[in-house]
Amino acid sequence: MDLTRELLRAHSRTQATKIADYVNDNPIRFKVLVDMFLKGPYRITQRASWPLNLCVERHPALVKPHLKRLLRFLQEPGIHNAVKRNTMRMLQFCTIPKTLHGTVASLCFEYLESKKEPVAVKVFAMTVLSTIVENEPDLQKELKIILEDQLPYASPGFTVRAQRVLKSLAKS
């Protein structure tokens, strides 16, 4: 399958599923898709994100060798919100190695505290962060403060997720 051609053919659930089915749990095909997501151009990056997410949802271990590259990509200036949103969404499904907890937590806190980030980026960052801070009491307190501070002004989507995260933090 020519992934570039398939990505440009259509931007639909059917097409994303077709590409994800082709990639399946094959690490070589997955690497090709990650490379396309990271190298662009923007339309390719945008369209590769959906099948990439489907692959990670189905086979979370596939993303592990690419986490550092994806995180470096998130730190580039001027990165599009769709890239942030989709990368944060991917991170929800995988186990993040402890060596990357600091980097991921910093990015997530940055997104949560930013007034410029769209709600979807914040919500996915919140979920990723809630997983990381499970065993970090100091970070739990910081996350709780940030969420409680934003709740009175938050959108419904943010509010629902924040309440769920706060509830799980209270159990810890």
C-alpha positions as CSV (number, residue, x, y, z in Angstrom):
1,M,0.0,0.0,0.0
2,D,1.2,3.5,-0.9
3,L,0.5,5.3,2.4
4,T,1.0,8.8,1.0
5,R,-1.5,8.1,-1.7
6,E,-3.9,6.6,0.7
7,L,-3.6,9.4,3.2
8,L,-4.3,12.0,0.4
9,R,-7.2,10.0,-1.0
10,A,-9.7,10.9,1.7
11,H,-9.9,12.1,5.3
12,S,-12.6,9.8,6.7
13,R,-13.1,7.2,9.4
14,T,-13.3,4.5,6.7
15,Q,-9.9,5.6,5.2
16,A,-8.3,5.9,8.6
17,T,-9.5,2.4,9.6
18,K,-8.3,1.0,6.3
19,I,-4.8,2.4,6.9
20,A,-4.8,1.3,10.5
21,D,-5.8,-2.2,9.4
22,Y,-3.0,-2.3,6.9
23,V,-0.4,-1.1,9.5
24,N,-2.0,-3.4,12.2
25,D,0.8,-4.5,14.7
26,N,3.6,-4.3,12.1
27,P,6.4,-2.1,13.6
28,I,7.9,-1.4,10.2
29,R,4.7,-0.1,8.8
30,F,4.0,1.8,12.0
31,K,7.4,3.5,11.8
32,V,6.6,4.6,8.2
33,L,3.3,6.1,9.4
34,V,5.1,7.9,12.4
35,D,7.7,9.2,10.0
36,M,5.0,10.6,7.7
37,F,3.2,12.2,10.7
38,L,6.5,13.9,11.9
39,K,7.8,15.0,8.5
40,G,4.7,16.3,6.9
41,P,3.8,18.4,4.9
42,Y,0.9,19.5,7.2
43,R,-1.9,17.8,5.2
44,I,0.0,14.4,5.5
45,T,0.7,15.1,9.2
46,Q,-3.0,15.9,9.8
47,R,-4.3,12.9,7.9
48,A,-1.7,10.4,9.4
49,S,-2.8,11.3,12.9
50,W,-6.1,9.5,12.8
51,P,-4.8,6.1,11.7
52,L,-1.8,6.6,14.0
53,N,-4.2,7.0,16.9
54,L,-6.2,4.0,15.9
55,C,-3.0,1.9,15.7
56,V,-1.8,3.1,19.2
57,E,-5.3,2.4,20.6
58,R,-5.2,-1.2,19.3
59,H,-1.5,-1.9,19.9
60,P,-0.1,0.6,22.5
61,A,3.4,-1.0,22.6
62,L,4.0,0.1,19.0
63,V,4.5,3.7,20.0
64,K,7.1,3.1,22.7
65,P,10.2,3.3,20.4
66,H,8.9,6.5,18.9
67,L,8.0,8.4,22.1
68,K,11.1,10.5,22.3
69,R,10.7,11.7,18.7
70,L,7.0,12.5,19.2
71,L,7.8,14.5,22.4
72,R,10.6,16.4,20.6
73,F,8.1,17.2,17.8
74,L,5.6,18.6,20.4
75,Q,8.3,21.0,21.7
76,E,8.9,22.6,18.3
77,P,7.7,26.2,18.0
78,G,4.5,26.8,16.0
79,I,3.3,23.2,16.1
80,H,-0.3,22.9,15.0
81,N,-3.0,22.3,17.6
82,A,-4.1,19.1,15.8
83,V,-0.7,17.6,16.3
84,K,-0.8,18.4,20.0
85,R,-4.3,17.1,20.4
86,N,-3.5,13.8,18.5
87,T,-0.2,13.2,20.2
88,M,-1.7,13.8,23.6
89,R,-4.6,11.5,22.7
90,M,-2.0,8.8,21.7
91,L,-0.2,9.1,25.0
92,Q,-3.5,8.2,26.8
93,F,-3.2,4.6,25.5
94,C,0.4,3.8,26.1
95,T,2.6,3.2,29.1
96,I,5.0,6.1,29.3
97,P,8.4,5.0,30.6
98,K,9.5,6.6,33.9
99,T,12.4,8.2,32.2
100,L,10.0,10.3,30.1
101,H,7.6,11.2,33.0
102,G,9.2,14.6,33.6
103,T,9.1,15.6,30.0
104,V,5.5,14.5,29.5
105,A,4.4,16.0,32.8
106,S,6.0,19.3,31.9
107,L,4.3,19.4,28.5
108,C,0.9,18.5,30.0
109,F,1.1,21.1,32.8
110,E,2.1,23.7,30.2
111,Y,-0.9,22.8,28.0
112,L,-3.3,22.8,31.0
113,E,-2.1,26.2,32.3
114,S,-2.1,27.9,28.9
115,K,-5.1,30.0,28.1
116,K,-4.4,29.6,24.4
117,E,-4.7,25.8,24.2
118,P,-7.9,24.4,22.8
119,V,-10.1,22.4,25.2
120,A,-9.3,19.0,23.5
121,V,-5.5,19.5,24.0
122,K,-6.1,20.3,27.7
123,V,-8.5,17.4,28.2
124,F,-6.1,14.8,26.7
125,A,-3.2,16.4,28.6
126,M,-5.2,16.1,31.8
127,T,-5.8,12.4,31.3
128,V,-2.2,11.7,30.5
129,L,-1.1,13.7,33.5
130,S,-3.5,11.9,35.8
131,T,-1.9,8.6,34.9
132,I,1.6,10.0,35.5
133,V,0.9,11.6,38.9
134,E,-0.8,8.5,40.4
135,N,2.3,7.8,42.5
136,E,3.6,11.4,42.9
137,P,1.8,13.2,45.8
138,D,3.4,16.6,45.0
139,L,2.3,16.5,41.4
140,Q,-1.2,15.3,42.5
141,K,-1.6,18.5,44.6
142,E,-0.4,20.7,41.7
143,L,-2.8,19.1,39.3
144,K,-5.7,19.4,41.7
145,I,-4.9,23.1,42.3
146,I,-4.8,23.8,38.5
147,L,-8.0,21.9,37.8
148,E,-9.9,23.4,40.6
149,D,-8.7,26.9,39.6
150,Q,-10.0,26.4,36.0
151,L,-13.3,24.7,36.8
152,P,-15.5,27.8,37.4
153,Y,-14.6,29.1,33.9
154,A,-14.2,25.8,32.0
155,S,-16.2,24.4,29.1
156,P,-18.5,21.4,29.7
157,G,-15.9,19.0,28.2
158,F,-13.2,20.3,30.4
159,T,-15.5,20.2,33.5
160,V,-16.6,16.6,33.0
161,R,-13.0,15.3,32.6
162,A,-11.6,17.5,35.4
163,Q,-14.3,16.2,37.8
164,R,-13.4,12.6,36.8
165,V,-9.7,13.2,37.3
166,L,-10.3,15.0,40.7
167,K,-12.4,12.1,41.8
168,S,-9.7,9.6,41.0
169,L,-7.1,11.8,42.7
170,A,-9.2,11.9,45.8
171,K,-9.1,8.1,45.9
172,S,-5.3,8.0,45.7
